[in-house]
Amino acid sequence: ETGVTQTPRHLVMGMTNKKSLKCEQHLGHNAMYWYKQSAKKPLELMFVYSLEERVENNSVPSRFSPECPNSSHLFLHLHTLQPEDSALYLCASSLGTGDREQYFGPGTRLTVT
Amino acid sequence: DQQVKQNSPSLSVQEGRISILNCDYTNSMFDYFLWYKKYPAEGPTFLISISSIKDKNEDGRFTVFLNKSAKHLSLHIVPSQPGDSAVYFCAASDRPGSARQLTFGSGTQLTVLP
């Protein structure tokens, strides 16, 4: 138990659906991250939030829309996804964006049909 | 182009022996390196780290070695235990913009045989 929870753990959605992934951290951290892990590939950083402000966006398509309403919660809104977006989506948090050690949630396994 | 590479996708070791996991990197701006362990259905958990000003860091059974000139680091687990069976990710840290970022390798599946 790392103090970072993610829901749902599994999600199957069609290409025309809209869904959201949720992440919550109970560690008092100020920075939160979304990563994507595709099969046999390294974790790829998608977004970084610091104190609810997006500070990094690593060339992610607009069909992925993050939201950080407060420093404990992070959402990833999904719409009109493609089958190649099927992956494990991991949320992480750290004390600040200058901190190297990140704490990960268990991930959401997303399948786009 | 991958900046952090773990060239061995899998490694099997007998219980009680040493496990050595390797990682190579290409970006000379990386100044901090971390190892994460991941069990199935769980997120990665931090294991051990090393700053670029050091060449060795030890924590119990786990030791990380850094060779800056070769841009190579390794994780040694001695003695290996069946509970160590997991995927191990090497990660490197730099700060290209306003936030530190971690760049991960693709992982090595370690299996410790009883």
Contacts between the chains, C-beta under 8 A, distances in Angstrom:
chain1	res1	chain2	res2	distance
A	2	B	43	6.4
A	2	B	45	6.3
A	4	B	43	7.0
A	6	B	43	7.9
A	9	B	41	8.0
A	31	B	99	6.9
A	40	B	9	7.9
A	40	B	106	6.6
A	41	B	106	6.1
A	42	B	2	6.7
A	42	B	4	7.0
A	42	B	89	7.7
A	42	B	103	7.6
A	42	B	104	4.3
A	42	B	105	5.7
A	42	B	106	4.7
A	42	B	107	7.5
A	43	B	44	7.7
A	43	B	89	7.2
A	43	B	102	7.8
A	43	B	104	4.2
A	45	B	101	5.7
A	45	B	102	7.0
A	45	B	103	7.9
A	48	B	99	4.6
A	48	B	101	7.4
A	50	B	98	7.6
A	50	B	99	6.4
A	55	B	97	7.3
A	55	B	98	4.7
A	55	B	99	5.0
A	56	B	97	5.9
A	56	B	98	7.0
A	56	B	99	5.3
A	56	B	101	7.1
A	90	B	43	5.6
A	90	B	44	7.5
A	92	B	43	7.6
A	94	B	100	8.0
A	97	B	98	6.7
A	97	B	99	3.6
A	97	B	100	6.1
A	98	B	95	7.5
A	98	B	99	7.7
A	98	B	100	5.7
A	99	B	100	6.8
A	100	B	32	4.9
A	100	B	34	6.6
A	100	B	49	6.8
A	100	B	93	4.7
A	100	B	100	5.8
A	100	B	102	7.5
A	101	B	34	7.0
A	101	B	46	5.4
A	101	B	49	6.9
A	102	B	46	7.5
A	102	B	102	6.3
A	103	B	45	8.0
A	103	B	46	7.2
A	104	B	36	7.7
A	104	B	43	3.3
A	104	B	44	4.8
A	104	B	45	7.0
A	105	B	43	5.0
A	106	B	41	6.6
A	106	B	42	5.3
A	106	B	43	4.8
A	107	B	43	5.5
